[in-house]
Amino acid sequence: QVQVVESGGGLVQPGGSLRLSCTGSRSIFSTRIMAWYRQAPGKQRDWVASFSITGTTNYADSVKGRFIIGRSIAANTMYLQMNSLKPEDTAVYYCNTFPATYHYWGQGTQVTVSL
């Protein structure tokens, strides 16, 4: 049973921007802290940013000041606006609850930052 679906990834040059989206069931978005994670090739999956139901946002130091997380509970959607992208941001990006729920891991969306 698919709970969340990520979209919006692609190939972008360094310094460019992308906006990722995550859609899911209203019961998840309205009751849980939601987060973005990413996994680069050969590395573990890391937390990127999170958004609580009260509106509190938190970011990993590596993306602070460049990424913006937001959510629309009414639309059952969460997004990640990524600006000033760097090659080291290349990864598969996932959305999930925070802490992560095992069976919510989806396919993710690939982001590649390269010339």
ChimeraX attribute file (.defattr): number of C-alpha atoms within 10 A of each C-alpha:
attribute: neighborCount
match mode: 1-to-1
recipient: residues
	/A:1	5
	/A:2	11
	/A:3	15
	/A:4	23
	/A:5	20
	/A:6	24
	/A:7	18
	/A:8	16
	/A:9	18
	/A:10	14
	/A:11	15
	/A:12	18
	/A:13	14
	/A:14	17
	/A:15	13
	/A:16	14
	/A:17	17
	/A:18	18
	/A:19	16
	/A:20	22
	/A:21	22
	/A:22	23
	/A:23	21
	/A:24	20
	/A:25	15
	/A:26	15
	/A:27	11
	/A:28	18
	/A:29	25
	/A:30	17
	/A:31	12
	/A:32	15
	/A:33	20
	/A:34	25
	/A:35	27
	/A:36	27
	/A:37	21
	/A:38	23
	/A:39	19
	/A:40	17
	/A:41	10
	/A:42	6
	/A:43	9
	/A:44	9
	/A:45	15
	/A:46	14
	/A:47	20
	/A:48	23
	/A:49	24
	/A:50	27
	/A:51	22
	/A:52	19
	/A:53	15
	/A:54	8
	/A:55	11
	/A:56	10
	/A:57	16
	/A:58	15
	/A:59	19
	/A:60	14
	/A:61	10
	/A:62	11
	/A:63	17
	/A:64	12
	/A:65	12
	/A:66	14
	/A:67	20
	/A:68	18
	/A:69	22
	/A:70	20
	/A:71	22
	/A:72	14
	/A:73	18
	/A:74	9
	/A:75	12
	/A:76	17
	/A:77	19
	/A:78	23
	/A:79	21
	/A:80	23
	/A:81	14
	/A:82	20
	/A:83	17
	/A:84	15
	/A:85	22
	/A:86	18
	/A:87	15
	/A:88	12
	/A:89	20
	/A:90	20
	/A:91	21
	/A:92	18
	/A:93	27
	/A:94	28
	/A:95	33
	/A:96	28
	/A:97	22
	/A:98	17
	/A:99	12
	/A:100	16
	/A:101	9
	/A:102	9
	/A:103	11
	/A:104	18
	/A:105	17
	/A:106	16
	/A:107	15
	/A:108	22
	/A:109	21
	/A:110	21
	/A:111	22
	/A:112	21
	/A:113	20
	/A:114	16
	/A:115	8
